Amino acid sequence: MNEAERIGDSHRARKRLFAKGLRRRYLTIEEIESDLPPGAMTDAERWLLYYSLQAMEIEIRGDPDRAGEGPLDGHG
């Protein structure tokens, strides 16, 4: 997979997550992590995704330590 395909897959996955989150008003850490393509985002991009979801008033449910990423480290 080339860089453009990887970015496109990641972009589509994020759009789906935002749509689902806006519809339901929440997402779980497990579904966020499972919906993202492996290796699709840097740590900074992942943090920005979680921050943006929270800014859109989408509740993030679950234990951040279980996801292994720790995205909710007090910035929400």
PDB file of N, H, CA, C and O in Angstrom:
ATOM      1  N   MET A   1       0.854  -1.173   0.000  1.00  0.00           N
ATOM      2  CA  MET A   1       0.000   0.000   0.000  1.00  0.00           C
ATOM      3  C   MET A   1       0.900   1.236   0.000  1.00  0.00           C
ATOM      4  O   MET A   1       1.831   1.332   0.799  1.00  0.00           O
ATOM      5  N   ASN A   2       0.617   2.174  -0.895  1.00  0.00           N
ATOM      6  H   ASN A   2      -0.139   2.096  -1.544  1.00  0.00           H
ATOM      7  CA  ASN A   2       1.430   3.384  -0.942  1.00  0.00           C
ATOM      8  C   ASN A   2       0.900   4.427   0.039  1.00  0.00           C
ATOM      9  O   ASN A   2      -0.153   4.251   0.652  1.00  0.00           O
ATOM     10  N   GLU A   3       1.652   5.511   0.171  1.00  0.00           N
ATOM     11  H   GLU A   3       2.507   5.654  -0.327  1.00  0.00           H
ATOM     12  CA  GLU A   3       1.334   6.574   1.122  1.00  0.00           C
ATOM     13  C   GLU A   3      -0.057   7.164   0.883  1.00  0.00           C
ATOM     14  O   GLU A   3      -0.805   7.378   1.837  1.00  0.00           O
ATOM     15  N   ALA A   4      -0.408   7.424  -0.358  1.00  0.00           N
ATOM     16  H   ALA A   4       0.200   7.250  -1.133  1.00  0.00           H
ATOM     17  CA  ALA A   4      -1.714   8.017  -0.674  1.00  0.00           C
ATOM     18  C   ALA A   4      -2.859   7.086  -0.288  1.00  0.00           C
ATOM     19  O   ALA A   4      -3.876   7.538   0.237  1.00  0.00           O
ATOM     20  N   GLU A   5      -2.700   5.793  -0.544  1.00  0.00           N
ATOM     21  H   GLU A   5      -1.873   5.425  -0.971  1.00  0.00           H
ATOM     22  CA  GLU A   5      -3.740   4.835  -0.163  1.00  0.00           C
ATOM     23  C   GLU A   5      -3.883   4.760   1.348  1.00  0.00           C
ATOM     24  O   GLU A   5      -4.995   4.686   1.872  1.00  0.00           O
ATOM     25  N   ARG A   6      -2.745   4.778   2.052  1.00  0.00           N
ATOM     26  H   ARG A   6      -1.842   4.838   1.627  1.00  0.00           H
ATOM     27  CA  ARG A   6      -2.770   4.715   3.512  1.00  0.00           C
ATOM     28  C   ARG A   6      -3.482   5.938   4.077  1.00  0.00           C
ATOM     29  O   ARG A   6      -4.311   5.813   4.979  1.00  0.00           O
ATOM     30  N   ILE A   7      -3.168   7.109   3.558  1.00  0.00           N
ATOM     31  H   ILE A   7      -2.494   7.211   2.826  1.00  0.00           H
ATOM     32  CA  ILE A   7      -3.802   8.343   4.024  1.00  0.00           C
ATOM     33  C   ILE A   7      -5.293   8.322   3.697  1.00  0.00           C
ATOM     34  O   ILE A   7      -6.110   8.731   4.522  1.00  0.00           O
ATOM     35  N   GLY A   8      -5.654   7.855   2.510  1.00  0.00           N
ATOM     36  H   GLY A   8      -4.990   7.523   1.840  1.00  0.00           H
ATOM     37  CA  GLY A   8      -7.062   7.778   2.123  1.00  0.00           C
ATOM     38  C   GLY A   8      -7.856   6.851   3.025  1.00  0.00           C
ATOM     39  O   GLY A   8      -8.971   7.183   3.428  1.00  0.00           O
ATOM     40  N   ASP A   9      -7.296   5.691   3.349  1.00  0.00           N
ATOM     41  H   ASP A   9      -6.391   5.421   3.022  1.00  0.00           H
ATOM     42  CA  ASP A   9      -7.972   4.750   4.249  1.00  0.00           C
ATOM     43  C   ASP A   9      -8.171   5.366   5.624  1.00  0.00           C
ATOM     44  O   ASP A   9      -9.240   5.233   6.219  1.00  0.00           O
ATOM     45  N   SER A  10      -7.151   6.037   6.127  1.00  0.00           N
ATOM     46  H   SER A  10      -6.282   6.146   5.644  1.00  0.00           H
ATOM     47  CA  SER A  10      -7.229   6.676   7.434  1.00  0.00           C
ATOM     48  C   SER A  10      -8.284   7.787   7.429  1.00  0.00           C
ATOM     49  O   SER A  10      -9.064   7.913   8.373  1.00  0.00           O
ATOM     50  N   HIS A  11      -8.302   8.573   6.384  1.00  0.00           N
ATOM     51  H   HIS A  11      -7.669   8.471   5.617  1.00  0.00           H
ATOM     52  CA  HIS A  11      -9.268   9.670   6.270  1.00  0.00           C
ATOM     53  C   HIS A  11     -10.700   9.128   6.254  1.00  0.00           C
ATOM     54  O   HIS A  11     -11.571   9.646   6.954  1.00  0.00           O
ATOM     55  N   ARG A  12     -10.934   8.100   5.465  1.00  0.00           N
ATOM     56  H   ARG A  12     -10.227   7.680   4.897  1.00  0.00           H
ATOM     57  CA  ARG A  12     -12.282   7.502   5.405  1.00  0.00           C
ATOM     58  C   ARG A  12     -12.680   6.918   6.754  1.00  0.00           C
ATOM     59  O   ARG A  12     -13.834   7.049   7.163  1.00  0.00           O
ATOM     60  N   ALA A  13     -11.757   6.282   7.445  1.00  0.00           N
ATOM     61  H   ALA A  13     -10.820   6.176   7.113  1.00  0.00           H
ATOM     62  CA  ALA A  13     -12.056   5.707   8.762  1.00  0.00           C
ATOM     63  C   ALA A  13     -12.419   6.804   9.760  1.00  0.00           C
ATOM     64  O   ALA A  13     -13.355   6.649  10.544  1.00  0.00           O
ATOM     65  N   ARG A  14     -11.683   7.905   9.731  1.00  0.00           N
ATOM     66  H   ARG A  14     -10.922   8.030   9.094  1.00  0.00           H
ATOM     67  CA  ARG A  14     -11.988   9.013  10.645  1.00  0.00           C
ATOM     68  C   ARG A  14     -13.350   9.619  10.333  1.00  0.00           C
ATOM     69  O   ARG A  14     -14.103   9.942  11.252  1.00  0.00           O
ATOM     70  N   LYS A  15     -13.680   9.779   9.056  1.00  0.00           N
ATOM     71  H   LYS A  15     -13.068   9.516   8.309  1.00  0.00           H
ATOM     72  CA  LYS A  15     -14.991  10.310   8.683  1.00  0.00           C
ATOM     73  C   LYS A  15     -16.107   9.407   9.198  1.00  0.00           C
ATOM     74  O   LYS A  15     -17.117   9.888   9.710  1.00  0.00           O
ATOM     75  N   ARG A  16     -15.920   8.092   9.058  1.00  0.00           N
ATOM     76  H   ARG A  16     -15.099   7.700   8.641  1.00  0.00           H
ATOM     77  CA  ARG A  16     -16.928   7.145   9.568  1.00  0.00           C
ATOM     78  C   ARG A  16     -17.070   7.261  11.084  1.00  0.00           C
ATOM     79  O   ARG A  16     -18.182   7.217  11.610  1.00  0.00           O
ATOM     80  N   LEU A  17     -15.940   7.411  11.790  1.00  0.00           N
ATOM     81  H   LEU A  17     -15.037   7.447  11.363  1.00  0.00           H
ATOM     82  CA  LEU A  17     -15.989   7.541  13.245  1.00  0.00           C
ATOM     83  C   LEU A  17     -16.725   8.814  13.655  1.00  0.00           C
ATOM     84  O   LEU A  17     -17.555   8.781  14.564  1.00  0.00           O
ATOM     85  N   PHE A  18     -16.430   9.934  12.997  1.00  0.00           N
ATOM     86  H   PHE A  18     -15.756   9.961  12.258  1.00  0.00           H
ATOM     87  CA  PHE A  18     -17.127  11.173  13.330  1.00  0.00           C
ATOM     88  C   PHE A  18     -18.621  11.042  13.063  1.00  0.00           C
ATOM     89  O   PHE A  18     -19.431  11.480  13.880  1.00  0.00           O
ATOM     90  N   ALA A  19     -18.997  10.453  11.945  1.00  0.00           N
ATOM     91  H   ALA A  19     -18.339  10.098  11.281  1.00  0.00           H
ATOM     92  CA  ALA A  19     -20.421  10.296  11.622  1.00  0.00           C
ATOM     93  C   ALA A  19     -21.115   9.424  12.662  1.00  0.00           C
ATOM     94  O   ALA A  19     -22.204   9.757  13.131  1.00  0.00           O
ATOM     95  N   LYS A  20     -20.490   8.316  13.020  1.00  0.00           N
ATOM     96  H   LYS A  20     -19.606   8.045  12.639  1.00  0.00           H
ATOM     97  CA  LYS A  20     -21.078   7.420  14.024  1.00  0.00           C
ATOM     98  C   LYS A  20     -21.161   8.124  15.373  1.00  0.00           C
ATOM     99  O   LYS A  20     -22.179   8.033  16.060  1.00  0.00           O
ATOM    100  N   GLY A  21     -20.103   8.823  15.752  1.00  0.00           N
ATOM    101  H   GLY A  21     -19.276   8.897  15.194  1.00  0.00           H
ATOM    102  CA  GLY A  21     -20.090   9.520  17.029  1.00  0.00           C
ATOM    103  C   GLY A  21     -21.128  10.629  17.107  1.00  0.00           C
ATOM    104  O   GLY A  21     -21.793  10.782  18.132  1.00  0.00           O
ATOM    105  N   LEU A  22     -21.273  11.394  16.053  1.00  0.00           N
ATOM    106  H   LEU A  22     -20.733  11.270  15.220  1.00  0.00           H
ATOM    107  CA  LEU A  22     -22.282  12.449  16.042  1.00  0.00           C
ATOM    108  C   LEU A  22     -23.693  11.873  16.107  1.00  0.00           C
ATOM    109  O   LEU A  22     -24.576  12.448  16.743  1.00  0.00           O
ATOM    110  N   ARG A  23     -23.897  10.755  15.458  1.00  0.00           N
ATOM    111  H   ARG A  23     -23.179  10.288  14.941  1.00  0.00           H
ATOM    112  CA  ARG A  23     -25.211  10.110  15.470  1.00  0.00           C
ATOM    113  C   ARG A  23     -25.535   9.558  16.860  1.00  0.00           C
ATOM    114  O   ARG A  23     -26.642   9.745  17.365  1.00  0.00           O
ATOM    115  N   ARG A  24     -24.564   8.876  17.475  1.00  0.00           N
ATOM    116  H   ARG A  24     -23.665   8.723  17.065  1.00  0.00           H
ATOM    117  CA  ARG A  24     -24.801   8.213  18.766  1.00  0.00           C
ATOM    118  C   ARG A  24     -24.443   9.073  19.967  1.00  0.00           C
ATOM    119  O   ARG A  24     -24.900   8.806  21.078  1.00  0.00           O
ATOM    120  N   ARG A  25     -23.625  10.111  19.754  1.00  0.00           N
ATOM    121  H   ARG A  25     -23.254  10.328  18.851  1.00  0.00           H
ATOM    122  CA  ARG A  25     -23.134  11.002  20.806  1.00  0.00           C
ATOM    123  C   ARG A  25     -22.047  10.368  21.667  1.00  0.00           C
ATOM    124  O   ARG A  25     -21.623  10.972  22.652  1.00  0.00           O
ATOM    125  N   TYR A  26     -21.588   9.172  21.324  1.00  0.00           N
ATOM    126  H   TYR A  26     -21.932   8.681  20.524  1.00  0.00           H
ATOM    127  CA  TYR A  26     -20.468   8.555  22.029  1.00  0.00           C
ATOM    128  C   TYR A  26     -19.779   7.546  21.127  1.00  0.00           C
ATOM    129  O   TYR A  26     -20.362   7.054  20.160  1.00  0.00           O
ATOM    130  N   LEU A  27     -18.527   7.245  21.457  1.00  0.00           N
ATOM    131  H   LEU A  27     -18.054   7.645  22.242  1.00  0.00           H
ATOM    132  CA  LEU A  27     -17.766   6.158  20.844  1.00  0.00           C
ATOM    133  C   LEU A  27     -16.968   5.494  21.953  1.00  0.00           C
ATOM    134  O   LEU A  27     -16.618   6.134  22.944  1.00  0.00           O
ATOM    135  N   THR A  28     -16.683   4.221  21.786  1.00  0.00           N
ATOM    136  H   THR A  28     -16.967   3.701  20.980  1.00  0.00           H
ATOM    137  CA  THR A  28     -15.813   3.556  22.744  1.00  0.00           C
ATOM    138  C   THR A  28     -14.380   3.571  22.210  1.00  0.00           C
ATOM    139  O   THR A  28     -14.152   3.607  21.001  1.00  0.00           O
ATOM    140  N   ILE A  29     -13.440   3.542  23.120  1.00  0.00           N
ATOM    141  H   ILE A  29     -13.625   3.513  24.102  1.00  0.00           H
ATOM    142  CA  ILE A  29     -12.038   3.488  22.716  1.00  0.00           C
ATOM    143  C   ILE A  29     -11.795   2.258  21.857  1.00  0.00           C
ATOM    144  O   ILE A  29     -11.068   2.322  20.865  1.00  0.00           O
ATOM    145  N   GLU A  30     -12.398   1.145  22.233  1.00  0.00           N
ATOM    146  H   GLU A  30     -12.988   1.093  23.038  1.00  0.00           H
ATOM    147  CA  GLU A  30     -12.202  -0.098  21.493  1.00  0.00           C
ATOM    148  C   GLU A  30     -12.674   0.023  20.050  1.00  0.00           C
ATOM    149  O   GLU A  30     -11.991  -0.449  19.141  1.00  0.00           O
ATOM    150  N   GLU A  31     -13.831   0.646  19.820  1.00  0.00           N
ATOM    151  H   GLU A  31     -14.386   1.029  20.558  1.00  0.00           H
ATOM    152  CA  GLU A  31     -14.301   0.768  18.439  1.00  0.00           C
ATOM    153  C   GLU A  31     -13.488   1.789  17.660  1.00  0.00           C
ATOM    154  O   GLU A  31     -13.282   1.618  16.458  1.00  0.00           O
ATOM    155  N   ILE A  32     -13.025   2.839  18.309  1.00  0.00           N
ATOM    156  H   ILE A  32     -13.192   2.977  19.286  1.00  0.00           H
ATOM    157  CA  ILE A  32     -12.165   3.803  17.620  1.00  0.00           C
ATOM    158  C   ILE A  32     -10.892   3.115  17.157  1.00  0.00           C
ATOM    159  O   ILE A  32     -10.513   3.218  15.990  1.00  0.00           O
ATOM    160  N   GLU A  33     -10.237   2.417  18.063  1.00  0.00           N
ATOM    161  H   GLU A  33     -10.545   2.333  19.011  1.00  0.00           H
ATOM    162  CA  GLU A  33      -8.977   1.762  17.730  1.00  0.00           C
ATOM    163  C   GLU A  33      -9.155   0.663  16.686  1.00  0.00           C
ATOM    164  O   GLU A  33      -8.296   0.488  15.821  1.00  0.00           O
ATOM    165  N   SER A  34     -10.256  -0.076  16.756  1.00  0.00           N
ATOM    166  H   SER A  34     -10.953   0.065  17.458  1.00  0.00           H
ATOM    167  CA  SER A  34     -10.455  -1.167  15.794  1.00  0.00           C
ATOM    168  C   SER A  34     -10.852  -0.650  14.416  1.00  0.00           C
ATOM    169  O   SER A  34     -10.602  -1.317  13.411  1.00  0.00           O
ATOM    170  N   ASP A  35     -11.472   0.538  14.357  1.00  0.00           N
ATOM    171  H   ASP A  35     -11.674   1.079  15.173  1.00  0.00           H
ATOM    172  CA  ASP A  35     -11.884   1.098  13.070  1.00  0.00           C
ATOM    173  C   ASP A  35     -10.735   1.771  12.312  1.00  0.00           C
ATOM    174  O   ASP A  35     -10.820   1.950  11.097  1.00  0.00           O
ATOM    175  N   LEU A  36      -9.668   2.142  13.017  1.00  0.00           N
ATOM    176  H   LEU A  36      -9.599   1.997  14.004  1.00  0.00           H
ATOM    177  CA  LEU A  36      -8.530   2.787  12.359  1.00  0.00           C
ATOM    178  C   LEU A  36      -7.618   1.746  11.730  1.00  0.00           C
ATOM    179  O   LEU A  36      -7.324   0.729  12.360  1.00  0.00           O
ATOM    180  N   PRO A  37      -7.166   1.973  10.513  1.00  0.00           N
ATOM    181  CA  PRO A  37      -6.233   1.036   9.895  1.00  0.00           C
ATOM    182  C   PRO A  37      -4.935   0.973  10.711  1.00  0.00           C
ATOM    183  O   PRO A  37      -4.486   1.995  11.230  1.00  0.00           O
ATOM    184  N   PRO A  38      -4.332  -0.207  10.829  1.00  0.00           N
ATOM    185  CA  PRO A  38      -3.076  -0.330  11.581  1.00  0.00           C
ATOM    186  C   PRO A  38      -2.003   0.603  11.021  1.00  0.00           C
ATOM    187  O   PRO A  38      -1.805   0.686   9.809  1.00  0.00           O
ATOM    188  N   GLY A  39      -1.322   1.296  11.916  1.00  0.00           N
ATOM    189  H   GLY A  39      -1.482   1.229  12.901  1.00  0.00           H
ATOM    190  CA  GLY A  39      -0.236   2.183  11.506  1.00  0.00           C
ATOM    191  C   GLY A  39      -0.675   3.418  10.759  1.00  0.00           C
ATOM    192  O   GLY A  39       0.146   4.083  10.127  1.00  0.00           O
ATOM    193  N   ALA A  40      -1.969   3.742  10.818  1.00  0.00           N
ATOM    194  H   ALA A  40      -2.636   3.202  11.331  1.00  0.00           H
ATOM    195  CA  ALA A  40      -2.504   4.845  10.012  1.00  0.00           C
ATOM    196  C   ALA A  40      -2.188   6.219  10.579  1.00  0.00           C
ATOM    197  O   ALA A  40      -2.208   7.209   9.848  1.00  0.00           O
ATOM    198  N   MET A  41      -1.894   6.293  11.876  1.00  0.00           N
ATOM    199  H   MET A  41      -1.877   5.488  12.470  1.00  0.00           H
ATOM    200  CA  MET A  41      -1.743   7.601  12.495  1.00  0.00           C
ATOM    201  C   MET A  41      -0.539   7.626  13.427  1.00  0.00           C
ATOM    202  O   MET A  41      -0.195   6.627  14.059  1.00  0.00           O
ATOM    203  N   THR A  42       0.086   8.786  13.493  1.00  0.00           N
ATOM    204  H   THR A  42      -0.194   9.598  12.980  1.00  0.00           H
ATOM    205  CA  THR A  42       1.140   8.998  14.481  1.00  0.00           C
ATOM    206  C   THR A  42       0.476   9.215  15.843  1.00  0.00           C
ATOM    207  O   THR A  42      -0.741   9.382  15.925  1.00  0.00           O
ATOM    208  N   ASP A  43       1.268   9.213  16.895  1.00  0.00           N
ATOM    209  H   ASP A  43       2.257   9.077  16.829  1.00  0.00           H
ATOM    210  CA  ASP A  43       0.714   9.487  18.225  1.00  0.00           C
ATOM    211  C   ASP A  43       0.065  10.865  18.275  1.00  0.00           C
ATOM    212  O   ASP A  43      -0.997  11.029  18.874  1.00  0.00           O
ATOM    213  N   ALA A  44       0.695  11.850  17.653  1.00  0.00           N
ATOM    214  H   ALA A  44       1.559  11.716  17.167  1.00  0.00           H
ATOM    215  CA  ALA A  44       0.143  13.207  17.644  1.00  0.00           C
ATOM    216  C   ALA A  44      -1.181  13.259  16.878  1.00  0.00           C
ATOM    217  O   ALA A  44      -2.114  13.937  17.309  1.00  0.00           O
ATOM    218  N   GLU A  45      -1.274  12.557  15.757  1.00  0.00           N
ATOM    219  H   GLU A  45      -0.516  12.006  15.407  1.00  0.00           H
ATOM    220  CA  GLU A  45      -2.524  12.513  14.982  1.00  0.00           C
ATOM    221  C   GLU A  45      -3.619  11.809  15.768  1.00  0.00           C
ATOM    222  O   GLU A  45      -4.781  12.214  15.731  1.00  0.00           O
ATOM    223  N   ARG A  46      -3.243  10.753  16.478  1.00  0.00           N
ATOM    224  H   ARG A  46      -2.299  10.423  16.509  1.00  0.00           H
ATOM    225  CA  ARG A  46      -4.213  10.010  17.293  1.00  0.00           C
ATOM    226  C   ARG A  46      -4.741  10.908  18.415  1.00  0.00           C
ATOM    227  O   ARG A  46      -5.944  10.944  18.672  1.00  0.00           O
ATOM    228  N   TRP A  47      -3.834  11.632  19.082  1.00  0.00           N
ATOM    229  H   TRP A  47      -2.857  11.603  18.873  1.00  0.00           H
ATOM    230  CA  TRP A  47      -4.253  12.541  20.152  1.00  0.00           C
ATOM    231  C   TRP A  47      -5.220  13.584  19.586  1.00  0.00           C
ATOM    232  O   TRP A  47      -6.247  13.877  20.198  1.00  0.00           O
ATOM    233  N   LEU A  48      -4.888  14.144  18.414  1.00  0.00           N
ATOM    234  H   LEU A  48      -4.053  13.906  17.917  1.00  0.00           H
ATOM    235  CA  LEU A  48      -5.744  15.148  17.792  1.00  0.00           C
ATOM    236  C   LEU A  48      -7.117  14.575  17.439  1.00  0.00           C
ATOM    237  O   LEU A  48      -8.127  15.267  17.569  1.00  0.00           O
ATOM    238  N   LEU A  49      -7.163  13.336  16.999  1.00  0.00           N
ATOM    239  H   LEU A  49      -6.343  12.773  16.892  1.00  0.00           H
ATOM    240  CA  LEU A  49      -8.446  12.698  16.702  1.00  0.00           C
ATOM    241  C   LEU A  49      -9.315  12.639  17.958  1.00  0.00           C
ATOM    242  O   LEU A  49     -10.477  13.047  17.933  1.00  0.00           O
ATOM    243  N   TYR A  50      -8.751  12.133  19.055  1.00  0.00           N
ATOM    244  H   TYR A  50      -7.808  11.802  19.075  1.00  0.00           H
ATOM    245  CA  TYR A  50      -9.516  12.037  20.306  1.00  0.00           C
ATOM    246  C   TYR A  50      -9.935  13.421  20.794  1.00  0.00           C
ATOM    247  O   TYR A  50     -11.067  13.606  21.241  1.00  0.00           O
ATOM    248  N   TYR A  51      -9.037  14.381  20.712  1.00  0.00           N
ATOM    249  H   TYR A  51      -8.118  14.230  20.349  1.00  0.00           H
ATOM    250  CA  TYR A  51      -9.337  15.741  21.129  1.00  0.00           C
ATOM    251  C   TYR A  51     -10.471  16.317  20.278  1.00  0.00           C
ATOM    252  O   TYR A  51     -11.385  16.948  20.809  1.00  0.00           O
ATOM    253  N   SER A  52     -10.416  16.106  18.979  1.00  0.00           N
ATOM    254  H   SER A  52      -9.673  15.593  18.547  1.00  0.00           H
ATOM    255  CA  SER A  52     -11.442  16.614  18.061  1.00  0.00           C
ATOM    256  C   SER A  52     -12.789  15.960  18.321  1.00  0.00           C
ATOM    257  O   SER A  52     -13.820  16.632  18.282  1.00  0.00           O
ATOM    258  N   LEU A  53     -12.794  14.669  18.585  1.00  0.00           N
ATOM    259  H   LEU A  53     -11.957  14.123  18.618  1.00  0.00           H
ATOM    260  CA  LEU A  53     -14.050  13.985  18.916  1.00  0.00           C
ATOM    261  C   LEU A  53     -14.672  14.604  20.160  1.00  0.00           C
ATOM    262  O   LEU A  53     -15.872  14.875  20.196  1.00  0.00           O
ATOM    263  N   GLN A  54     -13.845  14.825  21.180  1.00  0.00           N
ATOM    264  H   GLN A  54     -12.870  14.605  21.151  1.00  0.00           H
ATOM    265  CA  GLN A  54     -14.362  15.432  22.408  1.00  0.00           C
ATOM    266  C   GLN A  54     -14.839  16.866  22.163  1.00  0.00           C
ATOM    267  O   GLN A  54     -15.838  17.286  22.747  1.00  0.00           O
ATOM    268  N   ALA A  55     -14.150  17.613  21.318  1.00  0.00           N
ATOM    269  H   ALA A  55     -13.339  17.271  20.844  1.00  0.00           H
ATOM    270  CA  ALA A  55     -14.554  18.984  21.009  1.00  0.00           C
ATOM    271  C   ALA A  55     -15.913  19.013  20.323  1.00  0.00           C
ATOM    272  O   ALA A  55     -16.652  19.990  20.446  1.00  0.00           O
ATOM    273  N   MET A  56     -16.244  17.952  19.605  1.00  0.00           N
ATOM    274  H   MET A  56     -15.644  17.159  19.504  1.00  0.00           H
ATOM    275  CA  MET A  56     -17.544  17.836  18.942  1.00  0.00           C
ATOM    276  C   MET A  56     -18.607  17.289  19.902  1.00  0.00           C
ATOM    277  O   MET A  56     -19.716  16.943  19.495  1.00  0.00           O
ATOM    278  N   GLU A  57     -18.236  17.220  21.189  1.00  0.00           N
ATOM    279  H   GLU A  57     -17.335  17.500  21.520  1.00  0.00           H
ATOM    280  CA  GLU A  57     -19.122  16.727  22.245  1.00  0.00           C
ATOM    281  C   GLU A  57     -19.506  15.274  22.042  1.00  0.00           C
ATOM    282  O   GLU A  57     -20.626  14.865  22.346  1.00  0.00           O
ATOM    283  N   ILE A  58     -18.567  14.503  21.526  1.00  0.00           N
ATOM    284  H   ILE A  58     -17.657  14.835  21.279  1.00  0.00           H
ATOM    285  CA  ILE A  58     -18.734  13.057  21.411  1.00  0.00           C
ATOM    286  C   ILE A  58     -18.037  12.439  22.613  1.00  0.00           C
ATOM    287  O   ILE A  58     -16.825  12.577  22.779  1.00  0.00           O
ATOM    288  N   GLU A  59     -18.807  11.760  23.443  1.00  0.00           N
ATOM    289  H   GLU A  59     -19.792  11.648  23.308  1.00  0.00           H
ATOM    290  CA  GLU A  59     -18.257  11.143  24.648  1.00  0.00           C
ATOM    291  C   GLU A  59     -17.367   9.957  24.260  1.00  0.00           C
ATOM    292  O   GLU A  59     -17.742   9.136  23.424  1.00  0.00           O
ATOM    293  N   ILE A  60     -16.198   9.881  24.873  1.00  0.00           N
ATOM    294  H   ILE A  60     -15.894  10.548  25.553  1.00  0.00           H
ATOM    295  CA  ILE A  60     -15.293   8.763  24.662  1.00  0.00           C
ATOM    296  C   ILE A  60     -15.433   7.841  25.876  1.00  0.00           C
ATOM    297  O   ILE A  60     -15.112   8.224  27.001  1.00  0.00           O
ATOM    298  N   ARG A  61     -15.909   6.639  25.632  1.00  0.00           N
ATOM    299  H   ARG A  61     -16.169   6.328  24.718  1.00  0.00           H
ATOM    300  CA  ARG A  61     -16.134   5.692  26.721  1.00  0.00           C
ATOM    301  C   ARG A  61     -15.077   4.599  26.718  1.00  0.00           C
ATOM    302  O   ARG A  61     -14.610   4.162  25.666  1.00  0.00           O
ATOM    303  N   GLY A  62     -14.716   4.176  27.904  1.00  0.00           N
ATOM    304  H   GLY A  62     -15.095   4.531  28.758  1.00  0.00           H
ATOM    305  CA  GLY A  62     -13.765   3.074  28.033  1.00  0.00           C
ATOM    306  C   GLY A  62     -12.526   3.501  28.795  1.00  0.00           C
ATOM    307  O   GLY A  62     -12.350   4.672  29.130  1.00  0.00           O
ATOM    308  N   ASP A  63     -11.679   2.534  29.058  1.00  0.00           N
ATOM    309  H   ASP A  63     -11.821   1.582  28.785  1.00  0.00           H
ATOM    310  CA  ASP A  63     -10.451   2.732  29.812  1.00  0.00           C
ATOM    311  C   ASP A  63      -9.306   3.015  28.844  1.00  0.00           C
ATOM    312  O   ASP A  63      -8.948   2.136  28.059  1.00  0.00           O
ATOM    313  N   PRO A  64      -8.720   4.213  28.873  1.00  0.00           N
ATOM    314  CA  PRO A  64      -7.646   4.534  27.922  1.00  0.00           C
ATOM    315  C   PRO A  64      -6.450   3.589  28.032  1.00  0.00           C
ATOM    316  O   PRO A  64      -5.746   3.372  27.046  1.00  0.00           O
ATOM    317  N   ASP A  65      -6.215   3.031  29.201  1.00  0.00           N
ATOM    318  H   ASP A  65      -6.788   3.207  30.002  1.00  0.00           H
ATOM    319  CA  ASP A  65      -5.098   2.101  29.367  1.00  0.00           C
ATOM    320  C   ASP A  65      -5.328   0.788  28.618  1.00  0.00           C
ATOM    321  O   ASP A  65      -4.371   0.136  28.198  1.00  0.00           O
ATOM    322  N   ARG A  66      -6.578   0.404  28.451  1.00  0.00           N
ATOM    323  H   ARG A  66      -7.355   0.933  28.792  1.00  0.00           H
ATOM    324  CA  ARG A  66      -6.881  -0.833  27.706  1.00  0.00           C
ATOM    325  C   ARG A  66      -6.541  -0.696  26.231  1.00  0.00           C
ATOM    326  O   ARG A  66      -6.190  -1.677  25.576  1.00  0.00           O
ATOM    327  N   ALA A  67      -6.645   0.527  25.707  1.00  0.00           N
ATOM    328  H   ALA A  67      -6.930   1.324  26.239  1.00  0.00           H
ATOM    329  CA  ALA A  67      -6.331   0.741  24.304  1.00  0.00           C
ATOM    330  C   ALA A  67      -4.815   0.796  24.073  1.00  0.00           C
ATOM    331  O   ALA A  67      -4.339   0.666  22.945  1.00  0.00           O
ATOM    332  N   GLY A  68      -4.078   0.990  25.157  1.00  0.00           N
ATOM    333  H   GLY A  68      -4.465   1.095  26.073  1.00  0.00           H
ATOM    334  CA  GLY A  68      -2.626   1.031  25.029  1.00  0.00           C
ATOM    335  C   GLY A  68      -2.104   2.330  24.476  1.00  0.00           C
ATOM    336  O   GLY A  68      -0.910   2.445  24.201  1.00  0.00           O
ATOM    337  N   GLU A  69      -2.967   3.319  24.305  1.00  0.00           N
ATOM    338  H   GLU A  69      -3.937   3.226  24.529  1.00  0.00           H
ATOM    339  CA  GLU A  69      -2.549   4.578  23.704  1.00  0.00           C
ATOM    340  C   GLU A  69      -2.579   5.733  24.696  1.00  0.00           C
ATOM    341  O   GLU A  69      -1.815   6.689  24.564  1.00  0.00           O
ATOM    342  N   GLY A  70      -3.469   5.643  25.700  1.00  0.00           N
ATOM    343  H   GLY A  70      -4.089   4.866  25.808  1.00  0.00           H
ATOM    344  CA  GLY A  70      -3.596   6.728  26.660  1.00  0.00           C
ATOM    345  C   GLY A  70      -4.024   8.059  26.042  1.00  0.00           C
ATOM    346  O   GLY A  70      -3.427   9.086  26.363  1.00  0.00           O
ATOM    347  N   PRO A  71      -5.047   8.083  25.157  1.00  0.00           N
ATOM    348  CA  PRO A  71      -5.400   9.312  24.450  1.00  0.00           C
ATOM    349  C   PRO A  71      -6.097  10.355  25.318  1.00  0.00           C
ATOM    350  O   PRO A  71      -6.155  11.527  24.947  1.00  0.00           O
ATOM    351  N   LEU A  72      -6.616   9.949  26.448  1.00  0.00           N
ATOM    352  H   LEU A  72      -6.569   8.996  26.749  1.00  0.00           H
ATOM    353  CA  LEU A  72      -7.430  10.856  27.254  1.00  0.00           C
ATOM    354  C   LEU A  72      -6.666  11.271  28.511  1.00  0.00           C
ATOM    355  O   LEU A  72      -7.155  11.074  29.623  1.00  0.00           O
ATOM    356  N   ASP A  73      -5.507  11.826  28.349  1.00  0.00           N
ATOM    357  H   ASP A  73      -5.110  11.986  27.445  1.00  0.00           H
ATOM    358  CA  ASP A  73      -4.653  12.139  29.489  1.00  0.00           C
ATOM    359  C   ASP A  73      -4.912  13.525  30.056  1.00  0.00           C
ATOM    360  O   ASP A  73      -3.989  14.308  30.276  1.00  0.00           O
ATOM    361  N   GLY A  74      -6.210  13.815  30.290  1.00  0.00           N
ATOM    362  H   GLY A  74      -6.960  13.179  30.111  1.00  0.00           H
ATOM    363  CA  GLY A  74      -6.561  15.062  30.938  1.00  0.00           C
ATOM    364  C   GLY A  74      -6.712  16.240  29.997  1.00  0.00           C
ATOM    365  O   GLY A  74      -6.794  17.376  30.465  1.00  0.00           O
ATOM    366  N   HIS A  75      -6.753  16.024  28.707  1.00  0.00           N
ATOM    367  H   HIS A  75      -6.686  15.102  28.327  1.00  0.00           H
ATOM    368  CA  HIS A  75      -6.901  17.125  27.757  1.00  0.00           C
ATOM    369  C   HIS A  75      -8.334  17.275  27.266  1.00  0.00           C
ATOM    370  O   HIS A  75      -8.558  17.891  26.225  1.00  0.00           O
ATOM    371  N   GLY A  76      -9.286  16.742  27.970  1.00  0.00           N
ATOM    372  H   GLY A  76      -9.104  16.241  28.816  1.00  0.00           H
ATOM    373  CA  GLY A  76     -10.643  16.805  27.449  1.00  0.00           C
ATOM    374  C   GLY A  76     -11.619  17.471  28.318  1.00  0.00           C
ATOM    375  O   GLY A  76     -12.793  17.573  27.963  1.00  0.00           O
TER     376      GLY A  76
END
